[in-house]
Amino acid sequence: MTALKGVRVLDLTHAHAGPICTMMMGAMGAEIIKIEPQWGDMTRMFPPLVKGQSPYFVFLDRCKKGVTLDLKNPKGKELFKELVKKSDVVMENFSAGTMDRLDLGWDVLRELNPRVIYASISGFGHTGPWKDRRSFDPIAQATSGYMWLMKDAFNPDGPPMQAPDAIADTIPGYTCLIGILAALNHRHNTGKGQRVDVAQMDSMIGVMQSFSFWKLADTTMRQAGRTAGVAVSGLHKTSDGYVMFSLPAGRITDWFKELLGVEELTKEAIETWVSEKTTNEVVELLAKTGVPVGPVLDLDQVMENEHAAAREMFVKVDHPILGEITEPGFPIKFSDTKGDITAPAPLLGEHNEEVYTRLLGLSNEDVDALRKEGVI
Ligand SMILES: CC(C)(COP(=O)(O)OP(=O)(O)OC[C@H]1O[C@@H](n2cnc3c(N)ncnc32)[C@H](O)[C@@H]1OP(=O)(O)O)[C@@H](O)C(=O)NCCC(=O)NCCS
């Protein structure tokens, strides 16, 4: 039994912010039917391609069935509407207004299925003066203040900096996931579906504690950390690499002082102590003492890490073209309803026959005819 067993999602998402949300639902057992136009999701072509497959799509679109469907074709629209009647969630991350232009907006979907939850992620949401603007992760990093904060943290005199992984896609994706799960519970209580409108910019603002520091104390969290004497916590160079450790005031700092045999901590004393030891030595000593510490690992070291292995944070995926590959695992550990993220991302239209025959009762000949007509 999985946590989302019995939940069917019509997944119109593309790129990153939407697909990561539906991937998590798929890992928890929801049936995800990824609907792509015949030219496929844009991340299928994100370079570098390995045997024609993009590492991006291979990562983000696991645990989904893949079908093609032309939503601009009248027959395609009808097929989609039939699928809506049999689904719990419709999810998309097109630019705002796209579903209305397709005549498949919220008013149409709720009429077809009053229990359906319609979730969308867009750059700026479906209301407000910027609603019509397109967006990608860096745009949301820029407009939420996150790029400015990165510079404040790492190079205050330099230009704004972009976080390397697509944090402003992943946070909106997870935000939308929370919205969908809450809407499913509301539907459980009332029998009614609802609209979930998530913006990348809102999602980033909503999780940034620096706004509170800024408004209340005219500072950011990083500046506050530096000036309030916790500056010794942070990155330190060892004899063979780097470690991070944090020293909040109180017993953790007292334990650290005891270990070093000093009454007062100075930056120099810490730097000397650390630089004379290897990363492993510092980590072992501080972990034993109770100080929060971690080695700075590169990607290979993370993938080989014994703790990540014990937590099953890298899993083997059997991909039809790439063979056995290793990908990040599922990060929520349930006691009963284990998540599983090992089903490979679908090839374009891979499940056309299965989905259209099983859910809509079409015959294989009907599916063939739809393919010939260019509907799927
Ligand atoms: C990502 C983004 C910038 C891409 O822009 P884009 O490629 O121009 O895509 P849009 O969402 O604006 O439009 C998609 C088009 O494909 C069409 N399309 C999508 N799926 C289709 C299908 N199955 N069949 C037929 N047409 C389809 C849409 O109808 C729309 O056409 P239109 O512009 O003629 O109305 C934009 O989708 C966006 O801003 N999304 C919201 C924010 C977001 O999630 N960004 C990505 C973060 S990773």
The ligand as an SDF file (V2000), in Angstrom:
LIG
                    3D

 48 50  0  0  0  0  0  0  0  0999 V2000
    8.2810   27.6200  -19.1110 C   0  0  0  0  0  0  0  0  0  0  0  0
    7.6950   28.6800  -20.0300 C   0  0  0  0  0  0  0  0  0  0  0  0
    8.5270   29.9650  -19.9830 C   0  0  0  0  0  0  0  0  0  0  0  0
    7.7520   28.1170  -21.4500 C   0  0  0  0  0  0  0  0  0  0  0  0
    7.1450   29.0260  -22.3470 O   0  0  0  0  0  0  0  0  0  0  0  0
    6.4690   28.4800  -23.6700 P   0  0  0  0  0  0  0  0  0  0  0  0
    7.2950   27.3800  -24.2390 O   0  0  0  0  0  0  0  0  0  0  0  0
    6.1760   29.6350  -24.5480 O   0  0  0  0  0  0  0  0  0  0  0  0
    5.1480   27.7580  -23.1230 O   0  0  0  0  0  0  0  0  0  0  0  0
    3.7430   28.3610  -22.6760 P   0  0  0  0  0  0  0  0  0  0  0  0
    3.3980   27.7320  -21.3820 O   0  0  0  0  0  0  0  0  0  0  0  0
    3.7010   29.8320  -22.7150 O   0  0  0  0  0  0  0  0  0  0  0  0
    2.7890   27.8350  -23.8390 O   0  0  0  0  0  0  0  0  0  0  0  0
    2.7340   26.5030  -24.2090 C   0  0  0  0  0  0  0  0  0  0  0  0
    2.1390   26.4060  -25.5730 C   0  0  0  0  0  0  0  0  0  0  0  0
    2.1820   25.0370  -25.9750 O   0  0  0  0  0  0  0  0  0  0  0  0
    0.8390   24.5970  -26.1790 C   0  0  0  0  0  0  0  0  0  0  0  0
    0.7290   23.2230  -25.7350 N   0  0  0  0  0  0  0  0  0  0  0  0
    1.1560   22.6940  -24.5620 C   0  0  0  0  0  0  0  0  0  0  0  0
    0.8250   21.3920  -24.4780 N   0  0  0  0  0  0  0  0  0  0  0  0
    0.1580   21.1110  -25.6280 C   0  0  0  0  0  0  0  0  0  0  0  0
   -0.4400   19.9450  -26.1470 C   0  0  0  0  0  0  0  0  0  0  0  0
   -0.4170   18.7990  -25.4830 N   0  0  0  0  0  0  0  0  0  0  0  0
   -1.0360   20.0240  -27.3510 N   0  0  0  0  0  0  0  0  0  0  0  0
   -1.0600   21.1770  -28.0480 C   0  0  0  0  0  0  0  0  0  0  0  0
   -0.5180   22.3140  -27.5950 N   0  0  0  0  0  0  0  0  0  0  0  0
    0.0930   22.2760  -26.4250 C   0  0  0  0  0  0  0  0  0  0  0  0
   -0.0120   25.5310  -25.3450 C   0  0  0  0  0  0  0  0  0  0  0  0
   -1.3590   25.5140  -25.7700 O   0  0  0  0  0  0  0  0  0  0  0  0
    0.6780   26.8480  -25.5830 C   0  0  0  0  0  0  0  0  0  0  0  0
    0.3710   27.3190  -26.8700 O   0  0  0  0  0  0  0  0  0  0  0  0
   -0.1150   28.8610  -27.1370 P   0  0  0  0  0  0  0  0  0  0  0  0
    1.0050   29.7410  -26.6900 O   0  0  0  0  0  0  0  0  0  0  0  0
   -0.3580   28.8770  -28.6150 O   0  0  0  0  0  0  0  0  0  0  0  0
   -1.3270   29.1170  -26.3160 O   0  0  0  0  0  0  0  0  0  0  0  0
    6.2020   28.9590  -19.6290 C   0  0  0  0  0  0  0  0  0  0  0  0
    5.4800   27.7740  -19.7710 O   0  0  0  0  0  0  0  0  0  0  0  0
    6.0490   29.4860  -18.2220 C   0  0  0  0  0  0  0  0  0  0  0  0
    6.3020   30.6630  -17.9450 O   0  0  0  0  0  0  0  0  0  0  0  0
    5.5730   28.6260  -17.3030 N   0  0  0  0  0  0  0  0  0  0  0  0
    5.2670   28.9970  -15.9370 C   0  0  0  0  0  0  0  0  0  0  0  0
    6.5170   29.0900  -15.0840 C   0  0  0  0  0  0  0  0  0  0  0  0
    7.2840   27.8240  -15.0890 C   0  0  0  0  0  0  0  0  0  0  0  0
    6.8510   26.8080  -14.6070 O   0  0  0  0  0  0  0  0  0  0  0  0
    8.4730   27.9060  -15.6810 N   0  0  0  0  0  0  0  0  0  0  0  0
    9.3190   26.7580  -15.8340 C   0  0  0  0  0  0  0  0  0  0  0  0
   10.0470   26.5220  -14.6280 C   0  0  0  0  0  0  0  0  0  0  0  0
   11.1110   25.1510  -14.8600 S   0  0  0  0  0  0  0  0  0  0  0  0
  1  2  1  0
  2  3  1  0
  2  4  1  0
  2 36  1  0
  4  5  1  0
  5  6  1  0
  6  7  2  0
  6  8  1  0
  6  9  1  0
  9 10  1  0
 10 11  2  0
 10 12  1  0
 10 13  1  0
 13 14  1  0
 14 15  1  0
 15 16  1  0
 15 30  1  0
 16 17  1  0
 17 18  1  0
 17 28  1  0
 18 19  1  0
 18 27  1  0
 19 20  2  0
 20 21  1  0
 21 22  1  0
 21 27  2  0
 22 23  1  0
 22 24  2  0
 24 25  1  0
 25 26  2  0
 26 27  1  0
 28 29  1  0
 28 30  1  0
 30 31  1  0
 31 32  1  0
 32 33  2  0
 32 34  1  0
 32 35  1  0
 36 37  1  0
 36 38  1  0
 38 39  2  0
 38 40  1  0
 40 41  1  0
 41 42  1  0
 42 43  1  0
 43 44  2  0
 43 45  1  0
 45 46  1  0
 46 47  1  0
 47 48  1  0
M  END
$$$$
